[in-house]
Amino acid sequence: MIDTDSQQHQATQPNQATYDLSLLESSAEKWDQSPGLRTVYRSIFNQMELAAVGTRWLELGSGAGFFKRCCQNVVTSDIQKTRFVDKAVSAYAIEGAPETWDTILAMDMLHHLTTPFRFLESASKALMPKGRIVLAEPAATAWGSIFYKLFHHEPCRTSTIGPPFEFQSNSKGEFANMGMGQALFKNHKQATQSKLKQMGLSLKALNYRDVFAYPSTGGLSKQQIFPTRIIKLLLKGEALLPQAALRVLGLRMIIVLEKTP
């Protein structure tokens, strides 16, 4: 069993931690020890970079700061200032608004938000015209739903996500549903696009990726399963798969939103 991205959490207010900070240390340690994990993460970050625009980039929910280890052209942030990030920023009140950032990035953050459209509205206000929001999220595809149910402690239930898209946190102030990306941008695409339009945003791209390469790394809590050279071959093979296949088999989705001028 692997525990994917266990350092991620609900982004609420700055300086209000809703996760165990010790998880960041263990995640950073796993990153240093696993070349296969670094290979897959760099592939994800490269795809996010290709979708980004401009030079002023802000990452939300940076956790152990993996993105900045691969790309220096980003300001990292989280709900609490730690040694891994540049500053504390709430996803619901993004620093620098209005119209400060060219691109706002987040990996495995959206599915921890109890009010995801509140975040998107805040992000829209903080973006320059033609700026972008680039999100990497778990994909509740046919294979993804099975995989996360078997190998991840967080729920992945698209059936519980619907209008008005507001959710309750648990007694510890935490929330997670790994089906969030699939529910918002696939199952409820029409309702989502309507809300996005009101915020001055549009869905620019939705792409799926990752089938076996990421599980082979062992994630952030287990040992790497295959040698790194095998993981690299898996990544190359998965890159050749058509989106029609990845919409069924993909474990992750890259969501690109653009602010209309």
N, C-alpha and C positions, 0 to 999 in steps of 0.2 A: 504494500500500500504506500502511496505517496501523498504528501500534504502539500498542495501547490500554493505558493504565494501566501504563506501563513502570516507574513508581516503586515498585510494590508488590513484596513480597518475602516470604520465609519468616520468620515470627515465632517465634523460638526462645527465647533467653535475653536478658535486658536487657544492653545494652552490647556485644552481639555482633552486629556488622553483617554481613549476608550479601548486601549489595547495594552498588552504587557510589553513594556519597552525592552525587556530582555529578549523578546523574539527578534528584535532588530539585530542584536549582537549575534545570535545564532544564525540568522539569515546571512549576515555579512561573512560569518565564518564559513558557511556552506558555499557561498559564492567564491571565496578564495580557494577552497579545496576542490572545486568541481569545474574543470575546464569545459566539460560538456554542457553544464548549466550556463556558463558564460557564453558559449557559442550560440545556444538557442536564444538567450536573452538579447544578445547583440543582433541577431537576425530580426527579432521583433522590433527592437529599437531602430534598426536601420529602416525598416518598413514605415515606422512612425515618422522618422525624419524625412523620408521621401514625400510624405503627405503634408509636412509642415511648410509654412511660408514665412518669409521675413527673417529677422534676426533676433527679435525679442521674444524669447520662449520662456514660459512658466510651466513647470510640472507640479501638479497637485498630488497629494498622497504619495510622496516619493519614498517613504519607508526607509530602507537601508541605503538609498541613494544610488541604485544600480545605473540609472539612466545617465547620470553625470559621469560615471566611470567610463562610459562609452562615448559621451558627447558633452564637451565642455560648454557648448553654446546653449545652456539652459540654466535657469534659476530654479533650484529645487525647494520644495516646501512640504510641510505637513501640518497637522493640527497642533503639534507641539514642536518647539525648536529642540532638535537633538544634534549630536555631533555629525549626523549623516546628512543634514539638510541646511540650506542657507537661511531659511526663515520660517516662521509660523504663519500659515495662511488658511483661512476657512474656505471651503468650497462654496459656501453660501454667501460669502462676502469677500470676493476676490480682491486682493490688494491692488491698488493702482487704477481702479475704475474711476472715470470712464476712459475707454479707448487708449489703453496703455500697451497691451500685448499683441504681437502678431500671431502667435500660436499658443494655445493652452493644451498641455498634454496630460494624460493620466492613464496609468496602467492598473487594472484591477481595483479601481476606486469607485466607479459608478454603482456597482452592485452592493455597495455598503451604504448607500444614501437612502434615507427614509423619504426624502422629497427630491427626487432626481431632477425635476424640472425647475426647481428653485436654484439648483446648481447651474443648470444650463442658462437660465435667465441672468444669473450673476456673471457667468462666463461671457455671454453675449455683450453685456455692458462693458466688460473689461477689454474686449477685442477691438482692434482697429477694423475699419471697413475692409472686407475681403479677407479678414483674419480667419483662422481655423481652430476648431477643437478636434483633437486627435485622441481617440480613446482605444485602448486595448482591453478587451473584456473576455471572460469565459464565454464560450458559445454552447448554448443548450441545443445542439443538433441531435440527431438520432444517436450518434456515437458519443457525443459530448455528455448528453444526459445520463447515459449508462455509466460512462467513465467516472463522472463526478459523484454519482450516487454510490459507486463502489469504493472510490479512492479519495474522497474529500469529505471533511467534516462539515463544511458549509452546505446548506440546502441549495438545490437547483430545481426550482419549481416555477415554470412559466405560468402555470394555471392560477397561481395566487397573485399574479401581477396584472392589474387592469385599472381602468379609470376609477378614481381620480389620480391614481399613481402616487398615493401617499401611504406610508407604511409605519408600523409601530416597532420600536426597538424593544429589546428584551429588558429584564430587570437590571442588567448591568449596563444599559445604555448602548448596547451593540445591535447591529442589524446586518444581515447578509442574505442575499438570494442571487446565486450565480446565474439564474435565468433572466436577469434584468435586461441585458443587452439584446438577447433574442426576443424577449417579449416586447420591448419598446420599439425596436427597429425592424422587426420582422412580423411578429404576430399582431401587433397593434400599430403597424406602420402608418396607416392613414390618420389615426388619432394623434400619433406622435408628430407627424409632419404638420398637422394643423396647429399644434401647440408651438412647434418650432417656428412656423411662419409668423406667429404673433410676436415672437421674440426677435425676429429679423434673422433667423437661421434657416438653413436648408441642408438636407442630407446630400453630401457631395459624393460619398463612396461608402460601400459596405463590402468588405472582403473577409473571407474565412481563411484560416491557416492552421497548421500544427495538427498532426495525427498521431504519430508514434515517437517522433524525435524528442518532444518535451517529456513525455512519461519516461523515456529512456534515461533522462538525466537524474531521475529520482526526486525531482522537485527541490524544495528548500528544506526538507526534513529527512530524506532518505538518501542512501548511497547511490551513486551513479551506477546504472545497470550495465550499459554497454560501453566499450572504449569510445573515446571522443571521435576517432576516425569513422566509426560506424554511425555515430550521431550526425556527423557532417554529411555522410552519404544519405541518411534518411532525410535530412533537411533539403538536400538537392533534389531528391526524388519527390518530396512533397511539393516543392516549388513548381514541379511540372504538372501537378494535378489540376484539372480544370475546376473552376469555381462551382460548377454543377455537382461535382463529386465532393468538394470541400463543404458545401452547404449541408451535406449529410454526415460527413466524417470529421469536419474540423472541430478542434477543441477550443479555438480562440477566434475572435472576430476583431477586425480593425475598423472602427467607425470614424468617418471624417465628416465634420459639419463645417459649413462656411457661413460667415456673416455677410448678408447681402448689403451692398453699398447704399 
